[in-house]
């Protein structure tokens, strides 16, 4: 599982084995051990209600994602061979 980026307390990781029915996404590990997923097509949390991430932290996660999105998408495409 290559780590693509790290910013603050967020670590962006692309898993090498994903289900083919899942949309392209990146896992974000938070410093408190929480793991959330961001859908690459829309740049949104896949299930924000499930993770109970406070709004301020959610905005920070998505802002960090946007800064690293081109690299995350490149790595995801290299690993999974699709966009």
DSSP file (Angstrom, degrees, kcal/mol; ACC not computed):
  #  RESIDUE AA STRUCTURE BP1 BP2  ACC     N-H-->O    O-->H-N    N-H-->O    O-->H-N    TCO  KAPPA ALPHA  PHI   PSI    X-CA   Y-CA   Z-CA
    1    1 A X              0   0    0      0, 0.0     2,-0.3     0, 0.0    14,-0.2   0.000 360.0 360.0 360.0  99.5    0.0    0.0    0.0
    2    2 A X  E     -A   14   0A   0     12,-0.7    12,-2.2    11,-0.1     2,-0.6  -0.472 360.0-135.1 -73.5 133.1    1.9    3.0   -1.2
    3    3 A X  E     -A   13   0A   0     -2,-0.3    10,-0.3    10,-0.2     3,-0.1  -0.768  21.5-175.4 -81.6 124.9    1.7    6.2    0.8
    4    4 A X  E     -     0   0A   0      8,-2.9     2,-0.3    -2,-0.6    -1,-0.2   0.845  60.8  -5.4 -91.8 -39.4    1.2    8.9   -1.8
    5    5 A X  E     -A   12   0A   0      7,-1.2     7,-2.9     2,-0.0     2,-0.4  -0.990  50.1-157.6-154.3 157.2    1.3   12.0    0.5
    6    6 A X  E     +A   11   0A   0     -2,-0.3     2,-0.4     5,-0.2     5,-0.2  -0.990  17.4 167.9-138.8 131.1    1.4   13.1    4.1
    7    7 A X  E >   -A   10   0A   0      3,-2.6     3,-2.4    -2,-0.4     2,-0.1  -0.952  61.7 -42.9-146.5 123.9    0.3   16.4    5.3
    8    8 A X  T 3  S-     0   0    0     -2,-0.4     0, 0.0     1,-0.3     0, 0.0  -0.372 125.5 -19.9  57.3-128.5   -0.2   17.4    8.9
    9    9 A X  T 3  S+     0   0    0     -2,-0.1    22,-0.8    -3,-0.1     2,-0.4   0.138 119.0  98.2 -95.6  20.0   -2.0   14.5   10.6
   10   10 A X  E <   -AB   7  30A   0     -3,-2.4    -3,-2.6    20,-0.2     2,-0.5  -0.919  49.3-170.5-115.2 133.1   -3.3   13.0    7.3
   11   11 A X  E     -AB   6  29A   0     18,-2.0    18,-2.8    -2,-0.4     2,-0.6  -0.983  13.0-150.2-122.1 120.6   -1.7   10.2    5.4
   12   12 A X  E     +AB   5  28A   0     -7,-2.9    -8,-2.9    -2,-0.5    -7,-1.2  -0.811  21.8 179.0 -95.9 120.1   -3.0    9.4    1.9
   13   13 A X  E     -AB   3  27A   0     14,-3.0    14,-2.7    -2,-0.6     2,-0.6  -0.969  22.6-151.5-127.9 134.1   -2.7    5.8    0.9
   14   14 A X  E     -A    2   0A   0    -12,-2.2   -12,-0.7    -2,-0.4     2,-0.2  -0.926  22.0-139.2-102.6 119.0   -3.7    3.9   -2.2
   15   15 A X        -     0   0    0     -2,-0.6     3,-0.1   -14,-0.2    64,-0.0  -0.547   0.9-146.1 -76.2 142.6   -4.5    0.2   -1.4
   16   16 A X  S    S+     0   0    0     -2,-0.2     2,-0.6     1,-0.2    -1,-0.1   0.733  87.1  52.7 -82.7 -22.7   -3.2   -2.2   -4.0
   17   17 A X        +     0   0    0      2,-0.0     2,-0.3    -3,-0.0    -1,-0.2  -0.931  69.6 153.8-118.9 109.9   -6.1   -4.6   -3.6
   18   18 A X        -     0   0    0     -2,-0.6     2,-0.2    -3,-0.1    -2,-0.0  -0.903  49.3 -96.1-128.9 157.8   -9.5   -3.1   -4.0
   19   19 A X    >   -     0   0    0     -2,-0.3     3,-1.4     1,-0.1    -2,-0.0  -0.543  29.9-131.5 -72.5 138.4  -12.9   -4.5   -5.0
   20   20 A X  T 3  S+     0   0    0      1,-0.3    -1,-0.1    -2,-0.2     0, 0.0   0.745 104.7  59.8 -65.9 -22.3  -13.6   -3.9   -8.7
   21   21 A X  T 3  S+     0   0    0      2,-0.1    -1,-0.3     0, 0.0     2,-0.2   0.622  86.5  93.6 -81.4 -11.8  -17.1   -2.5   -7.9
   22   22 A X  S <  S-     0   0    0     -3,-1.4     3,-0.1     1,-0.1    -4,-0.0  -0.570  81.6-116.1 -80.6 143.2  -15.7    0.3   -5.7
   23   23 A X        -     0   0    0     -2,-0.2    -1,-0.1     1,-0.1    -4,-0.1  -0.363  47.6 -77.6 -70.4 158.2  -15.2    3.6   -7.3
   24   24 A X  S    S+     0   0    0     59,-0.1    16,-2.4    15,-0.1    17,-0.5  -0.349  71.9 154.8 -55.5 130.7  -11.6    5.0   -7.5
   25   25 A X  E     - C   0  39A   0     14,-0.3     2,-0.4    15,-0.1    14,-0.2  -0.973  38.0-133.0-155.1 165.6  -10.7    6.3   -4.0
   26   26 A X  E     - C   0  38A   0     12,-2.0    12,-2.5    -2,-0.3     2,-0.4  -0.961  21.7-129.6-123.8 143.3   -7.9    7.0   -1.6
   27   27 A X  E     -BC  13  37A   0    -14,-2.7   -14,-3.0    -2,-0.4     2,-0.5  -0.748  17.7-157.5 -90.0 138.8   -7.7    6.1    2.0
   28   28 A X  E     -BC  12  36A   0      8,-3.5     8,-2.4    -2,-0.4     2,-0.5  -0.967   2.3-156.7-120.3 116.2   -6.8    8.8    4.4
   29   29 A X  E     -BC  11  35A   0    -18,-2.8   -18,-2.0    -2,-0.5     6,-0.2  -0.813  12.2-151.2 -92.2 126.1   -5.4    7.8    7.8
   30   30 A X  E >   -B   10   0A   0      4,-3.2     3,-2.3    -2,-0.5   -20,-0.2  -0.593  27.2-109.7 -94.7 159.1   -5.9   10.4   10.5
   31   31 A X  T 3  S+     0   0    0    -22,-0.8    -1,-0.1     1,-0.3   -21,-0.1   0.737 117.6  59.0 -61.3 -22.7   -3.5   10.8   13.4
   32   32 A X  T 3  S-     0   0    0    -23,-0.1    -1,-0.3     2,-0.1     3,-0.1   0.382 123.7-101.3 -88.1   5.6   -6.2    9.4   15.8
   33   33 A X  S <  S+     0   0    0     -3,-2.3    -2,-0.1     1,-0.3     2,-0.1   0.318  77.3 139.1  94.6  -8.2   -6.3    6.1   13.9
   34   34 A X        -     0   0    0     -5,-0.1    -4,-3.2     1,-0.0     2,-0.5  -0.428  38.8-153.9 -68.4 144.2   -9.5    6.9   11.9
   35   35 A X  E     +C   29   0A   0     -6,-0.2     2,-0.3    -2,-0.1    -6,-0.2  -0.988  16.6 175.2-122.4 123.5   -9.5    5.8    8.3
   36   36 A X  E     -C   28   0A   0     -8,-2.4    -8,-3.5    -2,-0.5     2,-0.4  -0.852  19.9-136.3-121.8 161.7  -11.7    7.7    5.8
   37   37 A X  E     -C   27   0A   0     -2,-0.3     9,-2.5   -10,-0.2     2,-0.5  -0.951   7.3-156.8-122.3 140.9  -12.0    7.3    2.0
   38   38 A X  E     -CD  26  45A   0    -12,-2.5   -12,-2.0    -2,-0.4     2,-0.4  -0.967  19.8-130.4-115.8 126.7  -12.2   10.0   -0.6
   39   39 A X  E  >> -CD  25  44A   0      5,-2.8     4,-2.2    -2,-0.5     5,-0.7  -0.627  14.3-147.3 -74.0 127.1  -13.8    9.3   -4.0
   40   40 A X  T  45S+     0   0    0    -16,-2.4    -1,-0.1    -2,-0.4   -15,-0.1   0.829  90.5  58.2 -69.5 -32.9  -11.4   10.5   -6.6
   41   41 A X  T  45S+     0   0    0    -17,-0.5    -1,-0.2     1,-0.2   -16,-0.1   0.903 124.2  18.9 -65.8 -40.7  -14.0   11.5   -9.2
   42   42 A X  T  45S-     0   0    0      2,-0.2    -2,-0.2    -3,-0.1    -1,-0.2   0.596  93.8-129.3-106.8 -13.6  -15.8   13.9   -6.9
   43   43 A X  T  <5 +     0   0    0     -4,-2.2     2,-0.3     1,-0.3    -3,-0.2   0.844  66.5 124.7  67.3  33.1  -13.2   14.7   -4.3
   44   44 A X  E   <S-D   39   0A   0     -5,-0.7    -5,-2.8     1,-0.0    -1,-0.3  -0.859  72.3 -91.6-122.6 157.6  -15.7   13.9   -1.5
   45   45 A X  E >   -D   38   0A   0     -2,-0.3     3,-0.5    -7,-0.2    -7,-0.2  -0.444  34.9-134.6 -62.5 139.9  -15.8   11.6    1.5
   46   46 A X  T 3  S+     0   0    0     -9,-2.5    -1,-0.1     1,-0.3     2,-0.1   0.893  94.0   5.0 -69.4 -39.0  -17.4    8.4    0.4
   47   47 A X  T >>  +     0   0    0    -10,-0.3     3,-1.3     1,-0.1     4,-0.9  -0.562  69.6 172.4-143.2  75.2  -19.7    8.0    3.4
   48   48 A X  H <>>S+     0   0    0     -3,-0.5     4,-0.9     1,-0.3     5,-0.6   0.797  78.0  58.7 -60.4 -29.9  -19.3   11.1    5.6
   49   49 A X  H 345S+     0   0    0      1,-0.2    -1,-0.3     2,-0.2     3,-0.1   0.814 102.3  55.5 -68.4 -27.8  -22.1   10.2    7.9
   50   50 A X  H <45S+     0   0    0     -3,-1.3    -1,-0.2     1,-0.2    -2,-0.2   0.802 106.8  47.7 -74.3 -29.3  -20.3    6.9    8.8
   51   51 A X  H  <5S-     0   0    0     -4,-0.9    -1,-0.2    -3,-0.3    -2,-0.2   0.645  86.4-145.4 -94.8 -14.8  -17.1    8.4   10.0
   52   52 A X  T  <5 +     0   0    0     -4,-0.9     2,-0.4     1,-0.2    -3,-0.1   0.870  32.2 172.3  54.1  40.0  -18.3   11.2   12.3
   53   53 A X      < -     0   0    0     -5,-0.6    -1,-0.2     1,-0.1    -2,-0.1  -0.689  37.9-111.7 -80.4 127.6  -15.5   13.5   11.3
   54   54 A X     >  -     0   0    0     -2,-0.4     4,-2.7     1,-0.1     3,-0.3  -0.269  27.3-114.3 -58.2 146.8  -16.0   17.0   12.7
   55   55 A X  H  > S+     0   0    0      1,-0.2     4,-2.4     2,-0.2     5,-0.2   0.855 114.1  51.8 -54.1 -41.4  -16.7   19.6   10.0
   56   56 A X  H  > S+     0   0    0      1,-0.2     4,-1.8     2,-0.2    -1,-0.2   0.914 113.1  44.6 -63.7 -42.0  -13.4   21.5   10.6
   57   57 A X  H  > S+     0   0    0     -3,-0.3     4,-2.7     2,-0.2    -2,-0.2   0.891 110.6  55.4 -69.0 -38.4  -11.4   18.4   10.2
   58   58 A X  H  X S+     0   0    0     -4,-2.7     4,-2.4     1,-0.2    -2,-0.2   0.925 108.5  47.9 -59.0 -45.0  -13.4   17.3    7.2
   59   59 A X  H  X S+     0   0    0     -4,-2.4     4,-2.3     1,-0.2    -1,-0.2   0.900 111.7  50.2 -63.1 -40.1  -12.6   20.6    5.5
   60   60 A X  H  X S+     0   0    0     -4,-1.8     4,-2.3     2,-0.2    -2,-0.2   0.898 110.4  50.0 -65.3 -40.6   -8.9   20.2    6.3
   61   61 A X  H  X S+     0   0    0     -4,-2.7     4,-2.5     1,-0.2    -2,-0.2   0.944 113.2  45.4 -61.9 -48.2   -8.8   16.7    4.9
   62   62 A X  H  X S+     0   0    0     -4,-2.4     4,-2.3     2,-0.2    -2,-0.2   0.853 111.6  52.1 -67.8 -34.2  -10.5   17.7    1.7
   63   63 A X  H  X S+     0   0    0     -4,-2.3     4,-1.5     2,-0.2    -1,-0.2   0.920 111.5  46.8 -66.2 -42.6   -8.2   20.8    1.3
   64   64 A X  H  X S+     0   0    0     -4,-2.3     4,-1.3     1,-0.2    -2,-0.2   0.904 110.8  53.5 -64.4 -40.7   -5.1   18.6    1.8
   65   65 A X  H >X S+     0   0    0     -4,-2.5     4,-1.1     1,-0.2     3,-0.7   0.936 105.4  53.1 -58.2 -47.1   -6.6   16.1   -0.7
   66   66 A X  H 3< S+     0   0    0     -4,-2.3     4,-0.4     1,-0.3     3,-0.3   0.861 106.2  53.6 -59.5 -35.3   -7.1   18.8   -3.3
   67   67 A X  H 3< S+     0   0    0     -4,-1.5    -1,-0.3     1,-0.2    -2,-0.2   0.819 120.7  31.6 -68.0 -28.9   -3.4   19.8   -3.0
   68   68 A X  H <X S+     0   0    0     -4,-1.3     4,-2.3    -3,-0.7     3,-0.4   0.366  87.2 108.8-108.9   3.3   -2.3   16.2   -3.6
   69   69 A X  H  X S+     0   0    0     -4,-1.1     4,-2.9    -3,-0.3     5,-0.3   0.858  74.5  53.7 -55.1 -44.7   -5.1   15.1   -6.0
   70   70 A X  H  > S+     0   0    0     -4,-0.4     4,-2.1     1,-0.2    -1,-0.2   0.928 113.6  42.8 -59.3 -42.8   -3.0   14.9   -9.2
   71   71 A X  H  > S+     0   0    0     -3,-0.4     4,-2.5     2,-0.2    -1,-0.2   0.901 113.7  51.6 -68.8 -40.5   -0.4   12.7   -7.6
   72   72 A X  H  X S+     0   0    0     -4,-2.3     4,-2.8     1,-0.2    -2,-0.2   0.936 111.7  46.8 -61.4 -47.0   -3.0   10.5   -5.9
   73   73 A X  H  X S+     0   0    0     -4,-2.9     4,-2.6     2,-0.2    -1,-0.2   0.898 111.2  52.1 -62.8 -40.8   -4.9   10.0   -9.2
   74   74 A X  H  X S+     0   0    0     -4,-2.1     4,-2.1    -5,-0.3    -2,-0.2   0.941 113.1  43.6 -60.6 -47.6   -1.6    9.2  -11.0
   75   75 A X  H  X S+     0   0    0     -4,-2.5     4,-2.3     2,-0.2     5,-0.2   0.922 113.2  51.5 -65.3 -44.3   -0.6    6.6   -8.5
   76   76 A X  H  X S+     0   0    0     -4,-2.8     4,-2.9     1,-0.2     5,-0.3   0.929 111.2  48.2 -58.7 -45.0   -4.1    5.1   -8.3
   77   77 A X  H  X S+     0   0    0     -4,-2.6     4,-2.3     1,-0.2    -1,-0.2   0.883 110.2  51.8 -64.3 -39.0   -4.2    4.8  -12.1
   78   78 A X  H  < S+     0   0    0     -4,-2.1    -1,-0.2    -5,-0.2    -2,-0.2   0.903 116.2  40.5 -63.2 -40.7   -0.8    3.1  -12.2
   79   79 A X  H  < S+     0   0    0     -4,-2.3    -2,-0.2    -5,-0.1    -1,-0.2   0.924 128.5  28.1 -74.3 -45.5   -1.8    0.5   -9.6
   80   80 A X  H  < S-     0   0    0     -4,-2.9    -3,-0.2    -5,-0.2    -2,-0.2   0.571  92.3-135.5-100.7 -10.5   -5.3   -0.2  -10.9
   81   81 A X  S  < S+     0   0    0     -4,-2.3     2,-0.3    -5,-0.3    -4,-0.1   0.696  73.7  77.5  67.3  20.3   -4.9    0.5  -14.6
   82   82 A X              0   0    0     -6,-0.3    -2,-0.2    -5,-0.1    -1,-0.2  -0.970 360.0 360.0-151.3 164.5   -8.2    2.5  -14.8
   83   83 A X              0   0    0     -2,-0.3   -59,-0.1    -3,-0.1    -6,-0.1   0.353 360.0 360.0-115.9 360.0   -9.6    5.9  -14.0
